[in-house]
Amino acid sequence: MPIPFRPAVRLGPALAFALIAMAGLTLPAAAAPESGDPPSQYASDVQSGGGEDAFTGADSADEAAPEEDFTRPDPDQPRPEIIYDASRLPEPVQRMRRLIIEACRSGDLEKLRPLIGTGDSATQISFGEVGGDPIEFLRESSGDGEGLEIMAILLEVMQSGFVRLNPDTPEELYVWPYFFAIPLKDLTREQKVELFTIVTAGDYEEMKTYGAYVFYRSAITPDGRWLFFVAGD
């Protein structure tokens, strides 16, 4: 089991309370994890997809402010299924997920740049203002100061089980990890083992105060847009 990572960005009470409404949800137990990811062709995929312009992320915080349907599942909607099989993702989502994983495995933070994009369509990486270069923001958020820890966290997140939220609506999202959509109190022992590949036991105890997973999570739309990779402030 991978060593849990100490979060470089601590949990924020405002974000935690924004997610507390999830506490009433329940989900079925997890299935067996997928056997592996498809072979990588990071450089050729970026080139064949049109480079940086081919990958756009979420609207900016001002244009697509994270409202209740944006950062947490709607408790009035049917309970989302926990999914491990990446082949069930739409092809554009599979491709973006694979490119993110390949960028993280490369150890080169710069390889996330074309996937994050620029301007109003860039992937949201903070609930506040980034105030500069997004890659530098991620580097500074990383506990090692080089961006390796943040890439390791993103890698673990994107290889975890996921949920499909708001299916067949304009707000449909695929979100990793599935802990985002399940109250901590409802996690099975097996699911807690999976949780500890992303957070430490100490972080888990802290999150229990809020009843919700408030560490890093990531979302991709059905058309392959990387919407966000965020945690608490």
SULHUHU-V443835 format. One record per helix or strand. SS is the DSSP state (alpha for helix, beta for strand). FROM is the first residue (numbers start at 1). TO is the last residue. If there is no record, write none. Layout:
# SULHUHU-V443835
ss:from:to
SS:FROM:TO
SS:FROM:TO
This chain:
# SULHUHU-V443835
ss:from:to
alpha:13:24
alpha:42:48
alpha:51:54
beta:57:57
alpha:68:71
beta:83:83
alpha:86:88
alpha:91:106
alpha:109:116
alpha:119:121
beta:124:124
alpha:134:141
alpha:148:158
beta:162:165
beta:173:176
alpha:178:181
alpha:184:186
alpha:189:195
alpha:201:208
beta:217:220
beta:226:230
